[in-house]
Amino acid sequence: MYKLTVFIPNDALDTVKSALFAAGAGTIGDYEQCCWQVQGTGQFMPLTGSTPHIGTHNCLETVDEWRVEMVVEENAIEATIAALKHTHPYETPAYDVIKVLEL
């Protein structure tokens, strides 16, 4: 089991979450489409050579984003990350994957 955390801008929240759920993420026991989310502010500066979805090269940008967390079974992690990269609007989405130990 893994826990996926991803940061998603407002306008893409439902699209990205739907793709992650369709890839198999967010299932806990007899429940599906499970996640936890909270809104915050992301910060970044697009460098020369980047293709930013939001912002201007070499200018600090802040944007309202959602921090979304969900569990992913091991057999669905590769498909989930592929769905994330395919549907997320950012050139380089910010996410992390943590292995969950069952003790």
N, C-alpha and C positions, 0 to 999 in steps of 0.2 A: 504494500500500500504506500502511496505517495500523497503528499499535500502540495498542491499547486497554488501559488500566489501570483497574481497578474494585476497590472495596473492598466485600466482601460478608460479612455476619454468618454464623457457623457454620451456623445452621439453614436458610439459604437458598442455601448454596454450590452444591449439585448442581442445584437448580432453575434458578438463574440461568445457570450455565455451560451447561446443556443447551439453554436458550433461545438463548443466544448462538451456540452451535455450530449449532443448527437454522437460525439466520438467516444462516449462512455464514461466521462467524468461525472462526479457528483452523485454517485450511488452509495448509499449507506443502508445496508440491510434491505428492508422492503420499501425503501424510499429512494426516489430519484430526483434529479435537478436540485440537489442540496448544495447550498453555498452560504458563505458569510460575506457581507460586503459593507464597506463604509466609504464615505466620500471624503476626499482630501485634496490637497494641491500638490501637483507634480512640478518639478523644475528641471530645465535642461537648456543647453545652448547648442543649436545645430552648427556644426563646423562646415567649412568649405568642403565641397565634395559630397555632402549629404543631400538627401532628398526628403526634407521634412514635410510631414502631413500638416503640422501646425508650426508656425514660427518662421523666423528669418535667419539666414546665416549670420553667425557671430553676434547674435543678440540673445540675451538671456530671456527665456520665455517661462511663464507659469501657466498652468492649465488645470481646470477642475477635472479630476480623475476619480475613478472608483478603484479601491483595493478589493479584489475579489479572491476569496480562498475557497478551495474545494478539494475533496479527496479524489484520488484516481487509483484504480486497481492497476497492478503491475502489467496486466495484459492489455491495458488501454492507454498506457502513458505515451507511447510513441505516436499513436494516432491522435491523441489529445494535443500534444505539442505541435504536430503538423497542422491540425485544425486551427490552433492558436496563431501560428505564423501565417497561415493562409487568410484568415479573416481579420486579424488585428490591423488597424489602419497605419500604425507606426512602422517606419522602415526597420527599426530594431525595437521590438516590444520589450518592455521590462518585465521579467518574470523570474521566479525561482521554483525549483522542485526540491522537496525535502522528503527523504525516506522516513516513513513512520514505522517505528519499532512496536511490535505487539509483544509485550512482556507478560 
